[in-house]
Amino acid sequence: MSHRSSGLPTLFVSLLLAVGFASSASADTYQTYVTPMVNGYQVGTIRPNQPTGTFSGAADTARRFCQDRGHSGAQSYTTAIRGSAYTYIVGTNGVGAWNTTGNANVTMLETLTCITQ
């Protein structure tokens, strides 16, 4: 008695394994920070008080925070306007040193989700 196999189950399993490995290799990872902090202070931006000048906005600050921690960038963030001591970037487009200052009505990063691609 001879047994014949069509080869389809083996081909199907091989394709599933190939697709599975390809998908997992390119999967993005995410990490969420609640009340992100630098130098012991919550991260924020001097805006809206100083809409122009050498200050980075929330999007650039979020990206820089994530990149400083080894992520590709920021995927999303939430903000609130509050008066509190905070850390911000002295420089535009997220380039410059981190600095800490006292109370002011500023845009604070409340949650920040970083992405690593």
Residue frames as a rotation matrix with the C-alpha (Angstrom) as fourth column:
MET 1
0.584 0.811 0.000 0.00
0.811 -0.584 0.000 0.00
0.000 0.000 -1.000 0.00
SER 2
-0.539 -0.783 0.309 1.43
0.782 -0.602 -0.161 3.36
0.312 0.155 0.937 -0.95
HIS 3
0.344 0.588 -0.732 0.63
0.790 -0.602 -0.112 6.69
-0.507 -0.540 -0.672 0.61
ARG 4
-0.255 -0.377 0.890 0.65
0.822 -0.569 -0.006 9.86
0.509 0.731 0.455 -1.50
SER 5
-0.001 0.197 -0.980 0.85
0.713 -0.687 -0.139 13.36
-0.701 -0.699 -0.140 -0.10
SER 6
0.694 0.323 0.643 -0.15
0.699 -0.518 -0.494 16.43
0.174 0.792 -0.585 -2.03
GLY 7
-0.406 -0.914 0.015 2.47
0.865 -0.389 -0.317 18.56
0.295 -0.116 0.948 -0.24
LEU 8
0.081 0.517 0.852 -0.11
0.196 -0.847 0.494 21.27
0.977 0.127 -0.170 0.49
PRO 9
0.928 0.264 -0.264 -0.04
0.306 -0.132 0.943 20.95
0.214 -0.956 -0.203 4.29
THR 10
0.170 -0.947 -0.274 3.76
0.918 0.050 0.394 21.21
-0.360 -0.318 0.877 4.30
LEU 11
-0.465 -0.280 0.840 3.67
0.685 -0.715 0.141 24.21
0.561 0.640 0.525 1.97
PHE 12
0.482 0.755 0.445 0.99
0.213 -0.593 0.776 25.87
0.850 -0.279 -0.447 4.11
VAL 13
0.822 -0.237 -0.518 3.00
0.541 0.043 0.840 25.40
-0.177 -0.971 0.163 7.32
SER 14
-0.217 -0.964 0.153 6.14
0.963 -0.186 0.194 26.72
-0.158 0.189 0.969 5.62
LEU 15
-0.244 0.205 0.948 4.29
0.462 -0.835 0.299 29.84
0.853 0.511 0.109 4.45
LEU 16
0.813 0.582 0.010 2.85
0.237 -0.348 0.907 30.44
0.531 -0.735 -0.421 7.92
LEU 17
0.490 -0.715 -0.500 6.30
0.777 0.097 0.623 30.20
-0.397 -0.693 0.602 9.49
ALA 18
-0.454 -0.685 0.570 7.83
0.872 -0.472 0.129 32.54
0.180 0.556 0.811 6.91
VAL 19
0.071 0.571 0.818 5.07
0.255 -0.803 0.539 35.13
0.964 0.170 -0.203 7.33
GLY 20
0.881 0.284 -0.379 5.19
0.405 -0.036 0.914 34.83
0.246 -0.958 -0.147 11.13
PHE 21
0.119 -0.920 -0.372 8.93
0.904 -0.055 0.425 35.46
-0.411 -0.387 0.825 11.29
ALA 22
-0.516 -0.281 0.809 8.74
0.688 -0.698 0.197 38.34
0.509 0.659 0.554 8.83
SER 23
0.413 0.770 0.486 5.95
0.245 -0.608 0.755 40.01
0.877 -0.192 -0.440 10.83
SER 24
0.844 -0.068 -0.532 7.64
0.533 -0.009 0.846 39.70
-0.062 -0.998 0.028 14.20
ALA 25
-0.167 -0.986 0.024 10.91
0.975 -0.161 0.154 41.13
-0.148 0.049 0.988 12.90
SER 26
-0.672 -0.081 0.736 9.25
0.405 -0.872 0.274 44.37
0.619 0.483 0.619 11.82
ALA 27
0.343 0.872 -0.349 6.88
0.794 -0.070 0.604 44.82
0.502 -0.484 -0.717 14.78
ASP 28
-0.182 -0.310 0.933 6.92
-0.191 -0.920 -0.343 48.26
0.965 -0.241 0.109 16.40
THR 29
-0.210 0.120 -0.970 7.14
0.911 0.384 -0.150 48.48
0.355 -0.915 -0.190 20.19
TYR 30
0.172 0.401 0.900 5.54
-0.011 -0.912 0.409 51.14
0.985 -0.080 -0.152 22.35
GLN 31
-0.428 -0.218 -0.877 6.24
0.868 0.172 -0.466 52.42
0.253 -0.961 0.116 25.85
THR 32
0.390 0.656 0.646 3.98
0.318 -0.755 0.574 54.86
0.864 -0.018 -0.503 27.67
TYR 33
-0.739 -0.584 -0.335 5.32
0.572 -0.283 -0.770 57.28
0.355 -0.760 0.544 30.27
VAL 34
0.513 0.859 0.004 2.83
0.669 -0.402 0.625 58.79
0.539 -0.318 -0.780 32.72
THR 35
0.978 -0.173 -0.113 4.03
-0.086 -0.837 0.541 62.17
-0.188 -0.519 -0.834 33.97
PRO 36
0.558 -0.819 0.135 7.34
0.694 0.371 -0.616 62.00
0.455 0.437 0.776 32.04
MET 37
0.937 -0.268 -0.225 10.23
-0.009 -0.663 0.749 63.52
-0.350 -0.699 -0.624 33.98
VAL 38
0.379 -0.903 0.202 13.74
0.537 0.037 -0.843 64.84
0.754 0.427 0.499 33.25
ASN 39
-0.593 -0.739 0.322 16.11
0.110 -0.470 -0.876 65.92
0.798 -0.484 0.360 36.03
GLY 40
-0.805 0.284 -0.521 13.41
0.586 0.244 -0.772 65.19
-0.092 -0.927 -0.363 38.62
TYR 41
-0.519 0.648 -0.557 10.82
-0.317 -0.751 -0.579 67.54
-0.794 -0.124 0.596 37.08
GLN 42
0.262 0.721 0.641 7.86
0.509 0.461 -0.727 66.92
-0.820 0.517 -0.246 34.81
VAL 43
-0.750 -0.535 0.389 8.50
0.574 -0.234 0.785 67.64
-0.329 0.812 0.482 31.13
GLY 44
0.436 0.872 -0.221 6.74
0.581 -0.460 -0.671 70.61
-0.687 0.164 -0.708 29.58
THR 45
-0.302 -0.487 0.820 7.22
0.905 -0.417 0.085 73.48
0.301 0.767 0.566 27.18
ILE 46
-0.799 -0.106 -0.592 7.30
0.382 -0.850 -0.362 77.20
-0.465 -0.515 0.720 27.85
ARG 47
-0.805 0.591 0.054 4.51
-0.245 -0.413 0.877 77.64
0.541 0.692 0.477 25.33
PRO 48
0.332 0.447 0.830 1.81
0.904 -0.401 -0.145 79.05
0.268 0.799 -0.538 25.28
ASN 49
0.634 -0.067 -0.771 3.45
0.429 -0.799 0.422 81.88
-0.644 -0.598 -0.478 27.28
GLN 50
-0.121 -0.752 -0.648 6.26
-0.459 -0.536 0.708 82.28
-0.880 0.383 -0.280 24.75
PRO 51
0.732 0.535 0.423 4.87
0.068 0.560 -0.826 81.32
-0.678 0.633 0.374 21.33
THR 52
0.854 -0.519 0.049 8.02
0.003 -0.089 -0.996 82.48
0.521 0.850 -0.074 19.53
GLY 53
0.441 -0.785 0.436 11.71
-0.897 -0.364 0.252 82.41
-0.039 -0.502 -0.864 20.30
THR 54
-0.360 -0.722 -0.591 14.14
-0.686 0.634 -0.357 79.64
0.632 0.277 -0.724 21.05
PHE 55
-0.430 0.322 0.843 11.70
-0.690 0.486 -0.537 77.21
-0.583 -0.813 0.014 22.64
SER 56
-0.945 0.099 -0.311 10.49
-0.137 0.744 0.654 73.82
0.296 0.660 -0.690 21.42
GLY 57
-0.105 0.987 0.124 6.80
-0.921 -0.143 0.362 72.99
0.375 -0.076 0.924 21.22
ALA 58
0.273 0.328 0.905 5.12
-0.775 0.632 0.005 69.93
-0.570 -0.702 0.426 22.72
ALA 59
0.986 0.144 -0.079 5.62
-0.161 0.762 -0.627 67.69
-0.030 0.631 0.775 19.65
ASP 60
0.350 -0.931 -0.103 9.37
-0.299 -0.007 -0.954 68.36
0.888 0.365 -0.280 19.45
THR 61
-0.199 -0.384 0.902 9.74
-0.968 -0.069 -0.243 68.01
0.155 -0.921 -0.357 23.22
ALA 62
0.625 0.504 0.596 7.89
-0.582 0.810 -0.074 64.66
-0.519 -0.301 0.800 23.17
ARG 63
0.903 -0.330 -0.277 10.05
-0.059 0.542 -0.838 63.38
0.426 0.773 0.470 20.30
ARG 64
0.028 -0.959 0.283 13.26
-0.571 -0.248 -0.782 64.46
0.820 -0.140 -0.554 22.05
PHE 65
0.082 0.074 0.994 12.21
-0.967 0.249 0.062 62.84
-0.243 -0.966 0.092 25.36
CYS 66
0.898 0.325 0.297 11.60
-0.246 0.930 -0.274 59.54
-0.366 0.173 0.915 23.55
GLN 67
0.721 -0.672 -0.171 14.84
-0.043 0.203 -0.978 59.70
0.692 0.713 0.118 21.55
ASP 68
-0.034 -0.737 0.675 16.84
-0.871 -0.310 -0.382 60.43
0.490 -0.601 -0.631 24.72
ARG 69
0.106 0.159 0.982 15.53
-0.767 0.642 -0.021 57.08
-0.633 -0.750 0.190 26.02
GLY 70
-0.747 -0.595 0.296 16.51
-0.267 0.677 0.686 55.13
-0.609 0.434 -0.665 22.90
HIS 71
0.116 0.855 0.506 13.15
0.497 0.391 -0.775 55.16
-0.860 0.341 -0.380 21.09
SER 72
-0.413 -0.200 0.889 12.62
0.910 -0.140 0.391 56.20
0.046 0.970 0.240 17.46
GLY 73
-0.825 0.199 0.530 10.24
-0.087 -0.970 0.228 58.99
0.559 0.141 0.817 18.40
ALA 74
-0.752 0.642 0.150 6.92
-0.285 -0.112 -0.952 59.92
-0.594 -0.759 0.268 19.97
GLN 75
-0.799 0.554 0.234 3.76
0.560 0.543 0.625 58.15
0.219 0.631 -0.744 18.83
SER 76
0.207 0.877 0.434 1.28
0.384 -0.481 0.788 60.22
0.900 0.003 -0.436 20.87
TYR 77
-0.827 -0.410 -0.385 1.02
0.510 -0.258 -0.820 62.46
0.237 -0.875 0.423 23.92
THR 78
0.420 0.904 0.074 -1.50
0.742 -0.389 0.546 64.34
0.522 -0.175 -0.835 26.05
THR 79
-0.698 -0.653 0.292 -0.99
0.409 -0.699 -0.586 67.78
0.587 -0.290 0.756 27.56
ALA 80
0.481 0.779 -0.402 -2.47
0.856 -0.318 0.408 70.07
0.190 -0.541 -0.820 30.18
ILE 81
-0.021 -0.423 0.906 -1.91
0.044 -0.906 -0.422 73.74
0.999 0.031 0.038 31.01
ARG 82
0.729 0.206 -0.652 -0.69
0.624 0.190 0.758 74.01
0.280 -0.960 0.010 34.59
GLY 83
0.522 -0.609 0.597 1.43
-0.611 -0.755 -0.236 76.14
0.595 -0.242 -0.766 36.87
SER 84
0.950 -0.270 0.154 4.28
0.087 0.708 0.701 73.99
-0.298 -0.653 0.696 38.16
ALA 85
0.051 -0.980 -0.190 8.05
-0.720 -0.168 0.673 73.68
-0.692 0.103 -0.714 38.12
TYR 86
0.884 0.302 0.356 9.00
0.039 0.713 -0.700 71.83
-0.465 0.633 0.619 34.95
THR 87
-0.266 -0.954 0.135 11.81
0.148 0.098 0.984 70.80
-0.953 0.282 0.115 32.61
TYR 88
0.851 0.516 -0.092 11.87
0.027 -0.219 -0.975 72.14
-0.524 0.828 -0.200 29.05
ILE 89
0.180 -0.784 0.595 14.23
0.953 0.288 0.092 72.33
-0.244 0.550 0.799 26.05
VAL 90
0.344 -0.205 -0.916 16.16
-0.128 -0.977 0.170 75.54
-0.930 0.059 -0.363 25.44
GLY 91
-0.799 -0.560 -0.221 16.24
-0.281 0.024 0.959 75.48
-0.532 0.828 -0.176 21.65
THR 92
0.096 0.861 -0.500 13.95
-0.922 -0.113 -0.371 75.00
-0.376 0.496 0.783 18.70
ASN 93
0.351 0.191 -0.917 12.94
-0.745 0.650 -0.150 71.74
0.567 0.736 0.370 17.00
GLY 94
0.994 0.112 -0.015 13.84
-0.076 0.764 0.641 69.69
0.083 -0.635 0.768 20.07
VAL 95
0.289 -0.956 -0.045 17.55
0.679 0.238 -0.695 70.57
0.675 0.171 0.718 19.81
GLY 96
0.029 -0.348 0.937 19.22
-0.476 -0.829 -0.293 72.06
0.879 -0.438 -0.190 22.85
ALA 97
-0.878 -0.438 -0.194 19.84
-0.012 0.424 -0.905 71.48
0.479 -0.793 -0.378 26.53
TRP 98
0.168 0.880 -0.444 17.20
0.679 0.223 0.699 70.48
0.715 -0.419 -0.560 29.07
ASN 99
-0.795 -0.346 0.497 16.55
-0.084 -0.750 -0.657 73.28
0.600 -0.564 0.567 31.60
THR 100
-0.196 0.724 -0.661 14.38
0.930 0.351 0.108 73.51
0.310 -0.594 -0.742 34.72
THR 101
-0.761 0.018 0.649 12.41
-0.077 -0.995 -0.062 76.55
0.645 -0.097 0.758 35.81
GLY 102
-0.924 0.382 -0.030 9.83
0.024 -0.019 -1.000 77.59
-0.382 -0.924 0.008 38.41
ASN 103
-0.232 0.955 0.187 6.09
0.650 0.295 -0.701 78.01
-0.724 -0.041 -0.688 38.30
ALA 104
-0.743 0.172 -0.647 4.31
-0.528 -0.745 0.408 79.39
-0.411 0.644 0.645 35.24
ASN 105
0.427 0.866 0.259 1.26
-0.338 0.419 -0.843 78.51
-0.838 0.273 0.472 33.17
VAL 106
-0.478 -0.706 -0.523 2.86
-0.819 0.144 0.555 76.09
-0.317 0.694 -0.647 30.76
THR 107
0.537 0.558 -0.633 2.00
-0.758 0.649 -0.070 73.14
0.371 0.517 0.771 28.55
MET 108
-0.237 -0.570 0.787 2.85
-0.832 0.537 0.139 70.01
-0.502 -0.622 -0.601 30.55
LEU 109
-0.338 0.089 -0.937 3.21
-0.590 0.756 0.284 66.56
0.733 0.649 -0.203 28.97
GLU 110
0.194 0.531 0.825 0.83
-0.970 0.231 0.079 64.40
-0.148 -0.815 0.560 31.00
THR 111
0.470 -0.111 0.876 1.29
0.063 0.994 0.092 61.08
-0.880 0.011 0.474 29.16
LEU 112
0.186 -0.515 -0.837 3.67
-0.947 -0.322 -0.012 60.22
-0.263 0.795 -0.547 26.37
THR 113
0.723 0.059 0.688 3.81
0.054 0.988 -0.142 57.07
-0.689 0.140 0.711 24.25
CYS 114
-0.060 -0.850 -0.523 7.15
-0.815 -0.260 0.518 56.42
-0.576 0.457 -0.677 22.57
ILE 115
0.945 0.323 0.044 7.62
-0.220 0.731 -0.646 54.15
-0.241 0.601 0.762 19.56
THR 116
-0.186 -0.979 0.086 10.61
-0.557 0.177 0.812 52.04
-0.810 0.103 -0.578 18.59
GLN 117
0.779 0.485 -0.397 10.60
-0.572 0.293 -0.766 50.90
-0.256 0.824 0.506 14.97
